[in-house]
Amino acid sequence: MIEIALDILGVVILWLSVEYCLKGSTSESLDEASLIPFADDPEVARRVEAATGKSVNAVAPEEPKPGWINLDM
């Protein structure tokens, strides 16, 4: 019986903490956050913009500096 009560308490605490973390979020900030994974690849960002109509603030990948060696691991 105590295990069930602790499980329910854990779920309630999880739900309340998620609600607390998201209380200041707006729909615009959540939309922008959902597009972050596409921001580092300009080609993918263009495809996502074409598919969704939402603007992705893409950044160009960092160019290798002269004299530096890029290692593929």
N, CA, C and O atoms as a Maestro MAE file, in Angstrom:
{
 s_m_m2io_version
 :::
 2.0.0
}

f_m_ct {
 s_m_title
 :::
 protein
 m_atom[292] {
  # First column is atom index #
  i_m_mmod_type
  r_m_x_coord
  r_m_y_coord
  r_m_z_coord
  i_m_residue_number
  s_m_chain_name
  s_m_pdb_residue_name
  s_m_pdb_atom_name
  i_m_atomic_number
  :::
  1 25 0.825 -1.201 0.000 1 A "MET " " N  " 7
  2 3 0.000 0.000 0.000 1 A "MET " " CA " 6
  3 2 0.865 1.260 0.000 1 A "MET " " C  " 6
  4 15 0.571 2.237 -0.688 1 A "MET " " O  " 8
  5 25 1.940 1.210 0.792 2 A "ILE " " N  " 7
  6 3 2.814 2.373 0.873 2 A "ILE " " CA " 6
  7 2 3.514 2.630 -0.469 2 A "ILE " " C  " 6
  8 15 3.797 3.775 -0.821 2 A "ILE " " O  " 8
  9 25 3.791 1.546 -1.214 3 A "GLU " " N  " 7
  10 3 4.445 1.700 -2.514 3 A "GLU " " CA " 6
  11 2 3.548 2.452 -3.495 3 A "GLU " " C  " 6
  12 15 4.026 3.288 -4.262 3 A "GLU " " O  " 8
  13 25 2.277 2.161 -3.469 4 A "ILE " " N  " 7
  14 3 1.327 2.836 -4.358 4 A "ILE " " CA " 6
  15 2 1.249 4.319 -4.008 4 A "ILE " " C  " 6
  16 15 1.224 5.174 -4.893 4 A "ILE " " O  " 8
  17 25 1.211 4.617 -2.708 5 A "ALA " " N  " 7
  18 3 1.146 6.014 -2.273 5 A "ALA " " CA " 6
  19 2 2.414 6.757 -2.688 5 A "ALA " " C  " 6
  20 15 2.337 7.907 -3.121 5 A "ALA " " O  " 8
  21 25 3.585 6.118 -2.561 6 A "LEU " " N  " 7
  22 3 4.836 6.751 -2.973 6 A "LEU " " CA " 6
  23 2 4.894 6.938 -4.486 6 A "LEU " " C  " 6
  24 15 5.416 7.945 -4.964 6 A "LEU " " O  " 8
  25 25 4.362 5.974 -5.247 7 A "ASP " " N  " 7
  26 3 4.318 6.115 -6.701 7 A "ASP " " CA " 6
  27 2 3.436 7.300 -7.110 7 A "ASP " " C  " 6
  28 15 3.810 8.090 -7.976 7 A "ASP " " O  " 8
  29 25 2.296 7.410 -6.496 8 A "ILE " " N  " 7
  30 3 1.383 8.516 -6.805 8 A "ILE " " CA " 6
  31 2 2.021 9.841 -6.407 8 A "ILE " " C  " 6
  32 15 1.915 10.822 -7.144 8 A "ILE " " O  " 8
  33 25 2.680 9.883 -5.259 9 A "LEU " " N  " 7
  34 3 3.363 11.095 -4.815 9 A "LEU " " CA " 6
  35 2 4.480 11.483 -5.793 9 A "LEU " " C  " 6
  36 15 4.668 12.663 -6.088 9 A "LEU " " O  " 8
  37 25 5.208 10.497 -6.287 10 A "GLY " " N  " 7
  38 3 6.265 10.766 -7.258 10 A "GLY " " CA " 6
  39 2 5.726 11.339 -8.551 10 A "GLY " " C  " 6
  40 15 6.316 12.261 -9.114 10 A "GLY " " O  " 8
  41 25 4.613 10.806 -9.032 11 A "VAL " " N  " 7
  42 3 3.991 11.307 -10.261 11 A "VAL " " CA " 6
  43 2 3.489 12.733 -10.058 11 A "VAL " " C  " 6
  44 15 3.645 13.576 -10.941 11 A "VAL " " O  " 8
  45 25 2.899 13.003 -8.923 12 A "VAL " " N  " 7
  46 3 2.398 14.348 -8.638 12 A "VAL " " CA " 6
  47 2 3.552 15.342 -8.555 12 A "VAL " " C  " 6
  48 15 3.445 16.451 -9.078 12 A "VAL " " O  " 8
  49 25 4.653 14.963 -7.906 13 A "ILE " " N  " 7
  50 3 5.809 15.849 -7.807 13 A "ILE " " CA " 6
  51 2 6.399 16.100 -9.187 13 A "ILE " " C  " 6
  52 15 6.765 17.234 -9.497 13 A "ILE " " O  " 8
  53 25 6.499 15.078 -10.017 14 A "LEU " " N  " 7
  54 3 7.007 15.243 -11.374 14 A "LEU " " CA " 6
  55 2 6.118 16.189 -12.171 14 A "LEU " " C  " 6
  56 15 6.619 17.087 -12.848 14 A "LEU " " O  " 8
  57 25 4.812 15.997 -12.096 15 A "TRP " " N  " 7
  58 3 3.873 16.850 -12.830 15 A "TRP " " CA " 6
  59 2 3.979 18.301 -12.366 15 A "TRP " " C  " 6
  60 15 3.995 19.213 -13.193 15 A "TRP " " O  " 8
  61 25 4.050 18.524 -11.054 16 A "LEU " " N  " 7
  62 3 4.147 19.884 -10.533 16 A "LEU " " CA " 6
  63 2 5.468 20.541 -10.924 16 A "LEU " " C  " 6
  64 15 5.494 21.737 -11.213 16 A "LEU " " O  " 8
  65 25 6.558 19.787 -10.938 17 A "SER " " N  " 7
  66 3 7.840 20.378 -11.305 17 A "SER " " CA " 6
  67 2 7.884 20.734 -12.792 17 A "SER " " C  " 6
  68 15 8.468 21.753 -13.160 17 A "SER " " O  " 8
  69 25 7.282 19.918 -13.646 18 A "VAL " " N  " 7
  70 3 7.215 20.251 -15.070 18 A "VAL " " CA " 6
  71 2 6.341 21.485 -15.270 18 A "VAL " " C  " 6
  72 15 6.698 22.368 -16.051 18 A "VAL " " O  " 8
  73 25 5.226 21.561 -14.593 19 A "GLU " " N  " 7
  74 3 4.364 22.740 -14.681 19 A "GLU " " CA " 6
  75 2 5.099 23.995 -14.223 19 A "GLU " " C  " 6
  76 15 4.961 25.054 -14.834 19 A "GLU " " O  " 8
  77 25 5.877 23.881 -13.153 20 A "TYR " " N  " 7
  78 3 6.618 25.032 -12.635 20 A "TYR " " CA " 6
  79 2 7.677 25.484 -13.639 20 A "TYR " " C  " 6
  80 15 7.860 26.685 -13.841 20 A "TYR " " O  " 8
  81 25 8.376 24.540 -14.270 21 A "CYS " " N  " 7
  82 3 9.421 24.887 -15.233 21 A "CYS " " CA " 6
  83 2 8.841 25.526 -16.495 21 A "CYS " " C  " 6
  84 15 9.498 26.367 -17.108 21 A "CYS " " O  " 8
  85 25 7.647 25.153 -16.888 22 A "LEU " " N  " 7
  86 3 7.060 25.651 -18.134 22 A "LEU " " CA " 6
  87 2 6.094 26.815 -17.930 22 A "LEU " " C  " 6
  88 15 5.485 27.272 -18.897 22 A "LEU " " O  " 8
  89 25 5.935 27.304 -16.709 23 A "LYS " " N  " 7
  90 3 4.919 28.329 -16.471 23 A "LYS " " CA " 6
  91 2 5.236 29.652 -17.155 23 A "LYS " " C  " 6
  92 15 4.307 30.391 -17.482 23 A "LYS " " O  " 8
  93 25 6.507 29.987 -17.388 24 A "GLY " " N  " 7
  94 3 6.847 31.240 -18.039 24 A "GLY " " CA " 6
  95 2 6.996 31.124 -19.540 24 A "GLY " " C  " 6
  96 15 7.354 32.101 -20.198 24 A "GLY " " O  " 8
  97 25 6.732 29.968 -20.091 25 A "SER " " N  " 7
  98 3 6.912 29.747 -21.520 25 A "SER " " CA " 6
  99 2 5.717 30.265 -22.307 25 A "SER " " C  " 6
  100 15 4.569 30.188 -21.870 25 A "SER " " O  " 8
  101 25 6.032 30.795 -23.485 26 A "THR " " N  " 7
  102 3 4.973 31.204 -24.396 26 A "THR " " CA " 6
  103 2 4.974 30.243 -25.575 26 A "THR " " C  " 6
  104 15 5.906 29.456 -25.738 26 A "THR " " O  " 8
  105 25 3.960 30.303 -26.376 27 A "SER " " N  " 7
  106 3 3.907 29.406 -27.528 27 A "SER " " CA " 6
  107 2 5.020 29.734 -28.520 27 A "SER " " C  " 6
  108 15 5.529 28.848 -29.206 27 A "SER " " O  " 8
  109 25 5.398 31.020 -28.594 28 A "GLU " " N  " 7
  110 3 6.492 31.402 -29.489 28 A "GLU " " CA " 6
  111 2 7.819 30.822 -29.017 28 A "GLU " " C  " 6
  112 15 8.603 30.329 -29.828 28 A "GLU " " O  " 8
  113 25 8.076 30.876 -27.710 29 A "SER " " N  " 7
  114 3 9.340 30.345 -27.204 29 A "SER " " CA " 6
  115 2 9.394 28.829 -27.345 29 A "SER " " C  " 6
  116 15 10.465 28.273 -27.583 29 A "SER " " O  " 8
  117 25 8.270 28.160 -27.204 30 A "LEU " " N  " 7
  118 3 8.251 26.709 -27.387 30 A "LEU " " CA " 6
  119 2 8.449 26.342 -28.854 30 A "LEU " " C  " 6
  120 15 9.121 25.355 -29.157 30 A "LEU " " O  " 8
  121 25 7.870 27.127 -29.774 31 A "ASP " " N  " 7
  122 3 8.105 26.890 -31.200 31 A "ASP " " CA " 6
  123 2 9.572 27.089 -31.556 31 A "ASP " " C  " 6
  124 15 10.153 26.301 -32.303 31 A "ASP " " O  " 8
  125 25 10.163 28.147 -31.019 32 A "GLU " " N  " 7
  126 3 11.576 28.417 -31.294 32 A "GLU " " CA " 6
  127 2 12.461 27.307 -30.717 32 A "GLU " " C  " 6
  128 15 13.431 26.894 -31.352 32 A "GLU " " O  " 8
  129 25 12.135 26.834 -29.540 33 A "ALA " " N  " 7
  130 3 12.920 25.761 -28.928 33 A "ALA " " CA " 6
  131 2 12.809 24.463 -29.718 33 A "ALA " " C  " 6
  132 15 13.758 23.680 -29.751 33 A "ALA " " O  " 8
  133 25 11.666 24.223 -30.355 34 A "SER " " N  " 7
  134 3 11.515 22.997 -31.126 34 A "SER " " CA " 6
  135 2 12.327 23.015 -32.412 34 A "SER " " C  " 6
  136 15 12.567 21.964 -33.006 34 A "SER " " O  " 8
  137 25 12.757 24.208 -32.852 35 A "LEU " " N  " 7
  138 3 13.545 24.321 -34.075 35 A "LEU " " CA " 6
  139 2 15.049 24.370 -33.817 35 A "LEU " " C  " 6
  140 15 15.825 24.384 -34.772 35 A "LEU " " O  " 8
  141 25 15.479 24.395 -32.574 36 A "ILE " " N  " 7
  142 3 16.901 24.473 -32.244 36 A "ILE " " CA " 6
  143 2 17.712 23.318 -32.834 36 A "ILE " " C  " 6
  144 15 18.826 23.570 -33.295 36 A "ILE " " O  " 8
  145 25 17.237 22.077 -32.855 37 A "PRO " " N  " 7
  146 3 18.073 20.997 -33.405 37 A "PRO " " CA " 6
  147 2 18.455 21.196 -34.870 37 A "PRO " " C  " 6
  148 15 19.406 20.568 -35.335 37 A "PRO " " O  " 8
  149 25 17.756 22.037 -35.601 38 A "PHE " " N  " 7
  150 3 18.035 22.240 -37.016 38 A "PHE " " CA " 6
  151 2 18.892 23.476 -37.274 38 A "PHE " " C  " 6
  152 15 19.206 23.769 -38.427 38 A "PHE " " O  " 8
  153 25 19.273 24.200 -36.240 39 A "ALA " " N  " 7
  154 3 19.932 25.490 -36.415 39 A "ALA " " CA " 6
  155 2 21.384 25.386 -36.858 39 A "ALA " " C  " 6
  156 15 21.917 26.358 -37.394 39 A "ALA " " O  " 8
  157 25 22.046 24.252 -36.659 40 A "ASP " " N  " 7
  158 3 23.459 24.178 -36.997 40 A "ASP " " CA " 6
  159 2 23.720 23.654 -38.404 40 A "ASP " " C  " 6
  160 15 24.875 23.597 -38.826 40 A "ASP " " O  " 8
  161 25 22.693 23.277 -39.130 41 A "ASP " " N  " 7
  162 3 22.859 22.785 -40.492 41 A "ASP " " CA " 6
  163 2 21.986 23.634 -41.417 41 A "ASP " " C  " 6
  164 15 20.768 23.462 -41.438 41 A "ASP " " O  " 8
  165 25 22.590 24.549 -42.183 42 A "PRO " " N  " 7
  166 3 21.794 25.466 -43.005 42 A "PRO " " CA " 6
  167 2 20.912 24.762 -44.039 42 A "PRO " " C  " 6
  168 15 19.801 25.219 -44.307 42 A "PRO " " O  " 8
  169 25 21.386 23.660 -44.623 43 A "GLU " " N  " 7
  170 3 20.578 22.947 -45.617 43 A "GLU " " CA " 6
  171 2 19.325 22.351 -44.981 43 A "GLU " " C  " 6
  172 15 18.228 22.462 -45.528 43 A "GLU " " O  " 8
  173 25 19.497 21.725 -43.833 44 A "VAL " " N  " 7
  174 3 18.341 21.157 -43.126 44 A "VAL " " CA " 6
  175 2 17.416 22.275 -42.662 44 A "VAL " " C  " 6
  176 15 16.195 22.126 -42.698 44 A "VAL " " O  " 8
  177 25 17.987 23.389 -42.228 45 A "ALA " " N  " 7
  178 3 17.166 24.524 -41.796 45 A "ALA " " CA " 6
  179 2 16.300 25.030 -42.932 45 A "ALA " " C  " 6
  180 15 15.138 25.371 -42.716 45 A "ALA " " O  " 8
  181 25 16.851 25.087 -44.159 46 A "ARG " " N  " 7
  182 3 16.047 25.522 -45.311 46 A "ARG " " CA " 6
  183 2 14.911 24.538 -45.593 46 A "ARG " " C  " 6
  184 15 13.793 24.944 -45.910 46 A "ARG " " O  " 8
  185 25 15.208 23.241 -45.476 47 A "ARG " " N  " 7
  186 3 14.149 22.247 -45.720 47 A "ARG " " CA " 6
  187 2 13.060 22.329 -44.662 47 A "ARG " " C  " 6
  188 15 11.879 22.197 -44.982 47 A "ARG " " O  " 8
  189 25 13.441 22.546 -43.401 48 A "VAL " " N  " 7
  190 3 12.442 22.669 -42.332 48 A "VAL " " CA " 6
  191 2 11.605 23.921 -42.541 48 A "VAL " " C  " 6
  192 15 10.391 23.897 -42.339 48 A "VAL " " O  " 8
  193 25 12.247 25.026 -42.947 49 A "GLU " " N  " 7
  194 3 11.497 26.250 -43.229 49 A "GLU " " CA " 6
  195 2 10.503 26.032 -44.362 49 A "GLU " " C  " 6
  196 15 9.369 26.507 -44.298 49 A "GLU " " O  " 8
  197 25 10.932 25.309 -45.406 50 A "ALA " " N  " 7
  198 3 10.037 25.056 -46.534 50 A "ALA " " CA " 6
  199 2 8.877 24.151 -46.121 50 A "ALA " " C  " 6
  200 15 7.749 24.341 -46.575 50 A "ALA " " O  " 8
  201 25 9.149 23.176 -45.267 51 A "ALA " " N  " 7
  202 3 8.109 22.218 -44.869 51 A "ALA " " CA " 6
  203 2 7.135 22.800 -43.857 51 A "ALA " " C  " 6
  204 15 5.936 22.529 -43.925 51 A "ALA " " O  " 8
  205 25 7.642 23.609 -42.906 52 A "THR " " N  " 7
  206 3 6.781 24.089 -41.831 52 A "THR " " CA " 6
  207 2 6.344 25.529 -42.001 52 A "THR " " C  " 6
  208 15 5.326 25.939 -41.443 52 A "THR " " O  " 8
  209 25 7.105 26.304 -42.768 53 A "GLY " " N  " 7
  210 3 6.801 27.721 -42.908 53 A "GLY " " CA " 6
  211 2 7.306 28.554 -41.749 53 A "GLY " " C  " 6
  212 15 7.080 29.764 -41.715 53 A "GLY " " O  " 8
  213 25 7.993 27.924 -40.789 54 A "LYS " " N  " 7
  214 3 8.544 28.644 -39.640 54 A "LYS " " CA " 6
  215 2 9.987 29.015 -39.934 54 A "LYS " " C  " 6
  216 15 10.706 28.260 -40.590 54 A "LYS " " O  " 8
  217 25 10.410 30.171 -39.454 55 A "SER " " N  " 7
  218 3 11.769 30.636 -39.676 55 A "SER " " CA " 6
  219 2 12.718 29.987 -38.683 55 A "SER " " C  " 6
  220 15 12.472 29.993 -37.477 55 A "SER " " O  " 8
  221 25 13.825 29.416 -39.210 56 A "VAL " " N  " 7
  222 3 14.847 28.807 -38.375 56 A "VAL " " CA " 6
  223 2 16.055 29.729 -38.377 56 A "VAL " " C  " 6
  224 15 16.576 30.065 -39.440 56 A "VAL " " O  " 8
  225 25 16.504 30.140 -37.205 57 A "ASN " " N  " 7
  226 3 17.680 30.993 -37.104 57 A "ASN " " CA " 6
  227 2 18.917 30.112 -37.182 57 A "ASN " " C  " 6
  228 15 19.476 29.712 -36.161 57 A "ASN " " O  " 8
  229 25 19.340 29.813 -38.417 58 A "ALA " " N  " 7
  230 3 20.464 28.912 -38.629 58 A "ALA " " CA " 6
  231 2 21.778 29.663 -38.515 58 A "ALA " " C  " 6
  232 15 21.879 30.836 -38.874 58 A "ALA " " O  " 8
  233 25 22.769 28.972 -38.015 59 A "VAL " " N  " 7
  234 3 24.121 29.514 -37.959 59 A "VAL " " CA " 6
  235 2 24.994 28.671 -38.871 59 A "VAL " " C  " 6
  236 15 24.799 27.460 -38.984 59 A "VAL " " O  " 8
  237 25 25.954 29.311 -39.519 60 A "ALA " " N  " 7
  238 3 26.850 28.591 -40.412 60 A "ALA " " CA " 6
  239 2 27.808 27.748 -39.583 60 A "ALA " " C  " 6
  240 15 28.243 28.169 -38.511 60 A "ALA " " O  " 8
  241 25 28.138 26.560 -40.078 61 A "PRO " " N  " 7
  242 3 29.103 25.744 -39.338 61 A "PRO " " CA " 6
  243 2 30.463 26.429 -39.297 61 A "PRO " " C  " 6
  244 15 30.827 27.170 -40.210 61 A "PRO " " O  " 8
  245 25 31.195 26.175 -38.243 62 A "GLU " " N  " 7
  246 3 32.489 26.809 -38.067 62 A "GLU " " CA " 6
  247 2 33.479 26.298 -39.103 62 A "GLU " " C  " 6
  248 15 33.636 25.092 -39.292 62 A "GLU " " O  " 8
  249 25 34.143 27.235 -39.770 63 A "GLU " " N  " 7
  250 3 35.129 26.887 -40.785 63 A "GLU " " CA " 6
  251 2 36.449 26.524 -40.102 63 A "GLU " " C  " 6
  252 15 36.811 27.123 -39.089 63 A "GLU " " O  " 8
  253 25 37.170 25.541 -40.659 64 A "PRO " " N  " 7
  254 3 38.463 25.203 -40.051 64 A "PRO " " CA " 6
  255 2 39.450 26.358 -40.198 64 A "PRO " " C  " 6
  256 15 39.521 27.002 -41.245 64 A "PRO " " O  " 8
  257 25 40.195 26.602 -39.154 65 A "LYS " " N  " 7
  258 3 41.161 27.690 -39.163 65 A "LYS " " CA " 6
  259 2 42.442 27.221 -39.829 65 A "LYS " " C  " 6
  260 15 42.826 26.061 -39.679 65 A "LYS " " O  " 8
  261 25 43.109 28.104 -40.561 66 A "PRO " " N  " 7
  262 3 44.348 27.681 -41.220 66 A "PRO " " CA " 6
  263 2 45.399 27.253 -40.197 66 A "PRO " " C  " 6
  264 15 45.623 27.923 -39.189 66 A "PRO " " O  " 8
  265 25 46.021 26.145 -40.481 67 A "GLY " " N  " 7
  266 3 47.039 25.626 -39.570 67 A "GLY " " CA " 6
  267 2 46.487 24.666 -38.531 67 A "GLY " " C  " 6
  268 15 47.259 24.005 -37.837 67 A "GLY " " O  " 8
  269 25 45.176 24.573 -38.408 68 A "TRP " " N  " 7
  270 3 44.572 23.662 -37.443 68 A "TRP " " CA " 6
  271 2 44.243 22.370 -38.157 68 A "TRP " " C  " 6
  272 15 43.897 22.377 -39.338 68 A "TRP " " O  " 8
  273 25 44.348 21.285 -37.458 69 A "ILE " " N  " 7
  274 3 44.051 19.978 -38.039 69 A "ILE " " CA " 6
  275 2 42.701 19.524 -37.502 69 A "ILE " " C  " 6
  276 15 42.469 19.508 -36.293 69 A "ILE " " O  " 8
  277 25 41.817 19.156 -38.420 70 A "ASN " " N  " 7
  278 3 40.521 18.617 -38.009 70 A "ASN " " CA " 6
  279 2 40.606 17.100 -38.035 70 A "ASN " " C  " 6
  280 15 40.834 16.503 -39.087 70 A "ASN " " O  " 8
  281 25 40.427 16.491 -36.901 71 A "LEU " " N  " 7
  282 3 40.498 15.045 -36.794 71 A "LEU " " CA " 6
  283 2 39.100 14.464 -36.780 71 A "LEU " " C  " 6
  284 15 38.230 14.950 -36.058 71 A "LEU " " O  " 8
  285 25 38.882 13.443 -37.562 72 A "ASP " " N  " 7
  286 3 37.623 12.720 -37.505 72 A "ASP " " CA " 6
  287 2 37.794 11.562 -36.534 72 A "ASP " " C  " 6
  288 15 38.645 10.695 -36.733 72 A "ASP " " O  " 8
  289 25 36.999 11.552 -35.508 73 A "MET " " N  " 7
  290 3 37.115 10.483 -34.502 73 A "MET " " CA " 6
  291 2 36.119 9.407 -34.820 73 A "MET " " C  " 6
  292 15 36.040 8.408 -34.104 73 A "MET " " O  " 8
  :::
 }
 m_bond[291] {
  # First column is bond index #
  i_m_from
  i_m_to
  i_m_order
  :::
  1 1 2 1
  2 2 3 1
  3 3 4 2
  4 3 5 1
  5 5 6 1
  6 6 7 1
  7 7 8 2
  8 7 9 1
  9 9 10 1
  10 10 11 1
  11 11 12 2
  12 11 13 1
  13 13 14 1
  14 14 15 1
  15 15 16 2
  16 15 17 1
  17 17 18 1
  18 18 19 1
  19 19 20 2
  20 19 21 1
  21 21 22 1
  22 22 23 1
  23 23 24 2
  24 23 25 1
  25 25 26 1
  26 26 27 1
  27 27 28 2
  28 27 29 1
  29 29 30 1
  30 30 31 1
  31 31 32 2
  32 31 33 1
  33 33 34 1
  34 34 35 1
  35 35 36 2
  36 35 37 1
  37 37 38 1
  38 38 39 1
  39 39 40 2
  40 39 41 1
  41 41 42 1
  42 42 43 1
  43 43 44 2
  44 43 45 1
  45 45 46 1
  46 46 47 1
  47 47 48 2
  48 47 49 1
  49 49 50 1
  50 50 51 1
  51 51 52 2
  52 51 53 1
  53 53 54 1
  54 54 55 1
  55 55 56 2
  56 55 57 1
  57 57 58 1
  58 58 59 1
  59 59 60 2
  60 59 61 1
  61 61 62 1
  62 62 63 1
  63 63 64 2
  64 63 65 1
  65 65 66 1
  66 66 67 1
  67 67 68 2
  68 67 69 1
  69 69 70 1
  70 70 71 1
  71 71 72 2
  72 71 73 1
  73 73 74 1
  74 74 75 1
  75 75 76 2
  76 75 77 1
  77 77 78 1
  78 78 79 1
  79 79 80 2
  80 79 81 1
  81 81 82 1
  82 82 83 1
  83 83 84 2
  84 83 85 1
  85 85 86 1
  86 86 87 1
  87 87 88 2
  88 87 89 1
  89 89 90 1
  90 90 91 1
  91 91 92 2
  92 91 93 1
  93 93 94 1
  94 94 95 1
  95 95 96 2
  96 95 97 1
  97 97 98 1
  98 98 99 1
  99 99 100 2
  100 99 101 1
  101 101 102 1
  102 102 103 1
  103 103 104 2
  104 103 105 1
  105 105 106 1
  106 106 107 1
  107 107 108 2
  108 107 109 1
  109 109 110 1
  110 110 111 1
  111 111 112 2
  112 111 113 1
  113 113 114 1
  114 114 115 1
  115 115 116 2
  116 115 117 1
  117 117 118 1
  118 118 119 1
  119 119 120 2
  120 119 121 1
  121 121 122 1
  122 122 123 1
  123 123 124 2
  124 123 125 1
  125 125 126 1
  126 126 127 1
  127 127 128 2
  128 127 129 1
  129 129 130 1
  130 130 131 1
  131 131 132 2
  132 131 133 1
  133 133 134 1
  134 134 135 1
  135 135 136 2
  136 135 137 1
  137 137 138 1
  138 138 139 1
  139 139 140 2
  140 139 141 1
  141 141 142 1
  142 142 143 1
  143 143 144 2
  144 143 145 1
  145 145 146 1
  146 146 147 1
  147 147 148 2
  148 147 149 1
  149 149 150 1
  150 150 151 1
  151 151 152 2
  152 151 153 1
  153 153 154 1
  154 154 155 1
  155 155 156 2
  156 155 157 1
  157 157 158 1
  158 158 159 1
  159 159 160 2
  160 159 161 1
  161 161 162 1
  162 162 163 1
  163 163 164 2
  164 163 165 1
  165 165 166 1
  166 166 167 1
  167 167 168 2
  168 167 169 1
  169 169 170 1
  170 170 171 1
  171 171 172 2
  172 171 173 1
  173 173 174 1
  174 174 175 1
  175 175 176 2
  176 175 177 1
  177 177 178 1
  178 178 179 1
  179 179 180 2
  180 179 181 1
  181 181 182 1
  182 182 183 1
  183 183 184 2
  184 183 185 1
  185 185 186 1
  186 186 187 1
  187 187 188 2
  188 187 189 1
  189 189 190 1
  190 190 191 1
  191 191 192 2
  192 191 193 1
  193 193 194 1
  194 194 195 1
  195 195 196 2
  196 195 197 1
  197 197 198 1
  198 198 199 1
  199 199 200 2
  200 199 201 1
  201 201 202 1
  202 202 203 1
  203 203 204 2
  204 203 205 1
  205 205 206 1
  206 206 207 1
  207 207 208 2
  208 207 209 1
  209 209 210 1
  210 210 211 1
  211 211 212 2
  212 211 213 1
  213 213 214 1
  214 214 215 1
  215 215 216 2
  216 215 217 1
  217 217 218 1
  218 218 219 1
  219 219 220 2
  220 219 221 1
  221 221 222 1
  222 222 223 1
  223 223 224 2
  224 223 225 1
  225 225 226 1
  226 226 227 1
  227 227 228 2
  228 227 229 1
  229 229 230 1
  230 230 231 1
  231 231 232 2
  232 231 233 1
  233 233 234 1
  234 234 235 1
  235 235 236 2
  236 235 237 1
  237 237 238 1
  238 238 239 1
  239 239 240 2
  240 239 241 1
  241 241 242 1
  242 242 243 1
  243 243 244 2
  244 243 245 1
  245 245 246 1
  246 246 247 1
  247 247 248 2
  248 247 249 1
  249 249 250 1
  250 250 251 1
  251 251 252 2
  252 251 253 1
  253 253 254 1
  254 254 255 1
  255 255 256 2
  256 255 257 1
  257 257 258 1
  258 258 259 1
  259 259 260 2
  260 259 261 1
  261 261 262 1
  262 262 263 1
  263 263 264 2
  264 263 265 1
  265 265 266 1
  266 266 267 1
  267 267 268 2
  268 267 269 1
  269 269 270 1
  270 270 271 1
  271 271 272 2
  272 271 273 1
  273 273 274 1
  274 274 275 1
  275 275 276 2
  276 275 277 1
  277 277 278 1
  278 278 279 1
  279 279 280 2
  280 279 281 1
  281 281 282 1
  282 282 283 1
  283 283 284 2
  284 283 285 1
  285 285 286 1
  286 286 287 1
  287 287 288 2
  288 287 289 1
  289 289 290 1
  290 290 291 1
  291 291 292 2
  :::
 }
}
